[in-house]
Every structure is written in C-alpha cells, then in structure tokens.
Amino acid sequence: MLSALKGATVPREALTEAQRAQMLALMQTCYAGVNAERFTRDLDDKQYVILLSARHTGELVGFSTVRIAEEEMEGRTAEIIFSGDTVIHPDYWGQKELQMRFTRLLLHRKLRRPWRPLMWLLLSAGYKTYLLAVNHLPRTLPRHDWEPSAERLASLNALATRWFGEQFDPVRGTVRFSDAHYRVREGVSPIDREAAAHPDIAFFARRNPGHVEGEELVCLAELRSRDLVGALVDALRKQWRLWTGRGSKRGVRARA
C-alpha cells in the first residue's frame, strides 16, 4: 500500500500563484493570526519549499519552507538550515512523508560537505515541532538531558540576535515577534495532563510558557550524518507501519 502523500522539494521561484494561494489557505486552517502579507514575507525569505500532495487527487495538503545560509559559529563556518512556515492538513496528520523529505534534504546537504558543521535552526511554538528535533537529534539545545558547551550556547544566542534582533530574548531563549504573528489554533496539540507527563514536553512548557500566545522557543540541532540516517530509517519504518495497517494514529505537525 502506498503512502497517502507524495512529496517534492522545489525552488521557491518555481511555485505557481495557485500553489501560493493553497499554501496560505492551509496555514489559515491550523493557525490563528495568519495574514497574506506576513505569509508572503516569510515565503520570499526562503529558497526551497517541500510540497505535499494527496496521492489520489493531487491536491496540495501540506508544505514546509526552508532557508539555507552560512554563519560563523564557534570559530568555524557552518551551514544553517532554517525551517519556516510548516503545516499539514488535519486529514493527513500522522503521515511521515514530510519528515522523510526534510531528512533527505538535510542528509543531502551534509554529504555535500561532510566536514562542515550543519545546524538546524527552528522556532518551536508547539511541542510537536520541538519533539521532532529532540527525538532524533541528540545534540539539540535546549533539552533537559544534555548540557551544551558554553561556546555552543553563546553561538546560538549570537545567531538568534543577528537574525531576530530585539525580538529575541536571550534570557528566556525565545522569540516574540513584534508584528502580528501566528499561533497554533486552540485545540490543536494542547498540552493536556497526559502530554505534560512526558519529560520533553514538560521541559518545553517550562522553557516557553508563552507558547499559547505565539512565543517561540529558539532551538539549534547539530546535524550529524549518523543521526540523520537514523532519523530517515525511523521515518521509513513508521511510514511502513502506516502502509501495512499496523499504525493508524495521527498526530499534528506544528510550525517549525
């Protein structure tokens, strides 16, 4: 049985006006505070878009925008992968096509220059986005079970300050955008009692208590080849379980 979704990674310039309109509509389905101007500004700042389409109808049902940049970190030039707007229509929550496409992109970038540091910078307004990093990438900060070096933490703070300016709070490690910004709609991925019992989710809630108002936790994950291969294998295994009917649980992809 094939996956319910088909994925493709395309240059942002290749998007049609119809696809842009569908992407905006998807954002408005799952997020409050979405406006066309803010959405367009975020999209035009990225080089690539991962598109997800329903296999049987071809309808666009999900996407994630990606920016790639070079920055000095810890005395070396590092490649930074930044995740922007990300969403999947609720009918397709739980599918792993986006994880597989994104991990393949990361692995491709790592193999181009194996010895250059590769980092994933993401903003987590919801705990599911945060879990995508900490579940697969051991060298993610912040996390409750790993203490980074002082140099790594200083590099993250300097990077976030360059990219987000005064909107970044280095004490809290969060970004609160000065203009109207997205927030996960009420009822989408709430931190209920069961979720709060999970140590990673509890840590996220402590570090970013303002997530319900759209405040975002700044995270930085080191992308090592072995971790990326493991993440890809894990996504393939979970997708196989969906294909064979042994996994039907659906989850939400929050913004990255």
N, C-alpha and C positions, 0 to 999 in steps of 0.2 A: 504493500500500500504506500503510495507516495505522500509526501508532506502536503498539507493543505495550502502551503505558501510557496511561492517562487521568489527568489531574491536576486538582486543585481546591484552592483556598485557602479555608479555613473558619475562623471564630472558634473558639477553643479550647473555649468553652462548648457548641458545637454537637456535640462528639464524643459518641458513644454509648459505653456501657460495653464493648460488643463491640469497637468500634474501639480503645479504650484497651488492651484485652487483646491485640489483634492487634499493636499498636504495641510493647508490651512484649516479646512473643514475637520480633518482628523484631530488636529490639535484642539479645536474648539469642542470636540466631543468629550475629551478627557480632562481638559484644563480650563480653569476659570481665569479671566483676565487676559485672554488672548486677543490681540488686535492685529490687523493686517500689517500695519507699519512696523511694529516690533518683530513680527514673524519674518517679514521681508529683510529687515536689517540683520537678523540672526542668520538667515539663509545666505545672504550675499557675502557674509564674512567667512563662509566655508568653501572648501574646494571640492568635496565629494558628498554624495548622498547615497545611502543604502536604501533601496526601494524594495518594498514587499508587496506582492500582488497575490490575490486569490488564484489558485491554480486553475480552477474550473471556469471562472468568469473573467479573469484578467483585471479585476477591479483593484485599484491601489488601496491597500488596507493598513499600511504601516511604513515608517521611514525613520532614518536617523541621519543627522547631518554631521560631517566630520571636517575638522580643520587640522592641518599639519603645519608645524612651524619648527624652527630651530631656536634654541635658547641655551645660554651658558648656565650650567648647573654643576656645582661642586668642582669648579675649575675645568670642566670639560664641556664640549658642545654636545647637546642632547637633542634628539628629535622628540617633539611633543605632539601627541595625538589628543585632540580636544573634542569631546562629544558635545554637540549642541542639542537642538530640539530632537526628541525621540518619542515615538508613540506607536502603539498598535491598537487597532480597533478591538473593542472588548470581545467580539465574536471569535477572535483569534488569540486571546491570551493563553499562554502556555506553550505555544509553538516555539521551536528553537531556531528557526531559520535566521532570525536577526543575530542571535548570539554566534551562530556559525559563520555568517558573512562577516561580522565585525572581527571575530577572532582570526579569520583567514586574512583579512586586511592587515591586522596587526602583525601576523606571522610573516606576511609578505614584506612589510616594511622592515622587520627585524632581520630577515635573511638578506636583504639588500646590503646592509652594513652590520654584520653580526657583532662587531666590537664597539659600535657606537651605542651609548645608552639610549634606550627607548622608554619613554614615560607616557602614561595615560593620565591626562588631567580631566577630571569630571566634577560636575557640580551635582550634588545629591539633594533634591528637595523631598524625595521619598525614600523609604528604607529599601525598597526593592532595587533601586539603582545602586545604592550602597552595597547591597549584598552581592551584586554581580561582580564587584571588584574583590571584596574580601573573601568570597567563597572560592575563588580560583587563583588569586594573585597574593601570595603570602606577604610580599613587600609592598603592602598598601598602607598608606597613612592618611588619616589616623585610624587606629584599630586598638582594641582593648588588650590584645595578646601579643603585641610586638612594639618595641620601643625603637624608633629610628634614631640614627645618629643626629647630633646637633647640626651637622652640615646639611643633612638631608632636609631637616625641618626648616632651617634658615633658607635653603634654596626654594622650598615650596612657598614660604612667606614672601620672598622676593619676587618670585614668578607671579603669584596672585596679585601682588601690589602693582606690578607692571601691567598686568592685563586688566585688572578691575579697579585700580585706583582706590579712592576713598570708600568705595562700596565694599571693599574687603576689610574685615575686622580681624587682625592677626591674633588677638587675644582669644576670640571665640572660634577662629578658623572658619568663618562663614562669610558669604556674600549676601548682602541685602541690597537689591537693585534700587536705585533712586527713582527710576521711572516705573510706570505700571508694568507689573511682571506676572508671569504665570504662577499658578499654584494648583496642585492636584485637587480636582473637584471633591467635594465632601462625599464620603462613602467609597472613594477609590483608594485601596490599600491603607485602611485605617490601622493604627497601632492599637489593637484591642488587647485584652488580657492575655490571650494565647500568644500573640506576637511579641508582647512585652517580656515574656518569659525567656525569649531567645537572647543569649548574651550579646550577639552582634547588633540586634535590633534595639535592645535596651541601651547599648552604648551609643548608637546613632541618635536615639531620642534624647539622651543626656547631653550630647555634644551639640545638637541642633534642635533645641526646644522650639525655635521659631519656625520650624518647617511647615507648620499648619498655615502660617501667613506667607509662605513662599520663600522664606530664608533658605539658603542652600549651603550645605557643608562642602568645603573645598577638599577634594581628595586627590592624591597622587599615587599611582601604582607603577612600580618598576616592572617592565615587561621583559622577562627572561624567556629565552626560547623554550626551555623545558616546561615552564608554566603555561605558555601559550599552546604548546602541543597538548598538554594535559587538559586544558580548557576546551580545546577543539574536540578531543576524544570524548570528553564528558558530555558535551552538547550533542554529538553524534549518537552517543549511547541513549541519551534521554529522548532524542527525536525518534530513534528506532523503536523505543518502547511505545511512543505515541503511534507510530506507523502500524505496529503489530497489535495495538489494542490493549497493551498492558499498562498504559498510563493515560488517564483522561483528565487529570486535574489541570485546571487552567489558572494561571497567575497573571499579574499585571506587570507591564514594563513601565516603570516610572521614568521621568525625564532624567537624562544624564547630563 
